[in-house]
Amino acid sequence: MLPRDLIRNSPERIRRMLELRHTEAPFDRLLEVDAEWRGVVVALEELKARRNAGSKEIGTLYREGRGAEAEAKKAEMAALGDQISSLESTSRNLEAELERLELTLPNLPDDRVPEGAGEADNREERRWGEPRGFDFQVQAHWDLGVALGIVDLERAVTIAGSRFAVLHGAGAALERALISYMLDLHTREHGYTEVMPPALVNAASLEGTGQLPKFVDDLFRVEGTDLFLSPTAEVQLTNLYRGEVLDEAQLPLRLCAFTPCFRAEAGSYGKDVRGLIRLHQFNKVELVQLTRPEASPAALEELTGHAEAVLRGLGLPYRVVSLSTGDLGFSAARTTDLEVWLPGQNAYREISSCSSFGDFQARRAKLRYRPADGGRPRLVHTLNGSGLAVGRTMVAVLENYQRSDGSVVIPEALQPYLQGLEVIERRPE
């Protein structure tokens, strides 16, 4: 959420931000409601001041024996009280609408974000690793996994529907190995504390990180409750301290979690309908940092490096891309995507988005810290990134480590988690 003073004092900056993001929001209505609400607040203060003065005057009139005048004044104050009650109701309704409208405004892009209309305007920053050359026809993971007997998409349709997957045998073990490898790397080498949160989250938590109200159609709601299946552990980890005031000495907080994630993908029909790239349910290891404002730029570089370390450890070629203003997520001020090379698709595909949100989420979640010098509490800065999306990492392993006979070599870093398994062999015909 943006500061209210910024909205009031710099409306043209907000309009320019909406243009840069190529998005719409009811900003004019927000300004109208804010002006009307402030006018009502001023009128209320004036009426309450008159009522207070009138109440004192009534007491004086009674003490002076002027009972008739006192009764008339009481009737006048009663009418004034009715006006105040009516205006208080109007004020509450306007403030509630103002708060709803404020939640529709996206974050301001950082000055370092490249301007552009969308994905085509993203800026490549660097690459790591050389895509492997193959002397045979490479296969996409949806063919490899099925032939190996480790990925079953048809039976997933039977038990759940489209955009779900069942993993068998070495496939399930590989997924579990990837999760353990990522968590061990982040907790033992990168200084994160592992958290195992609930998979269900309430509306207040989703509002705190910005999924609600804008992305309600992308969420799975538990009917008859205030609970939703979490779309990402960003929600749980960022809201872990919602409404609290932390001590500066606690910062930075580095948290990581493996969770299942659930997304309806309402706006992505027809995209990535094959395989494991875009599922309704998938596993992810998430990284979240809570920092002091002045530390957040460096924290984004650090967090991005932690996600990159997973790809480097697995020997997977990737590139680093800065998202343009038109491709930036709703809550993000700045985002760096990691895109892994998938030879089966002959393309780099996103495997992690590492974002800095400034105080945008913290203002929504009322997440602050108390400076060590004893000053007033300040909003923290929040950051998060996938470290990594597990299913997409499995896709990258299968496609990059495939052999001509259809088998897949296990990256050396994962072999200890698979009891030394070195190769996933094609199942007998």
Order of alpha helices (4+ residues) and beta strands (2+ residues): alpha-alpha-alpha-alpha-beta-alpha-beta-alpha-beta-alpha-beta-beta-alpha-beta-beta-alpha-beta-beta-beta-alpha-beta-beta-beta-alpha-beta-beta-beta-alpha-beta-beta
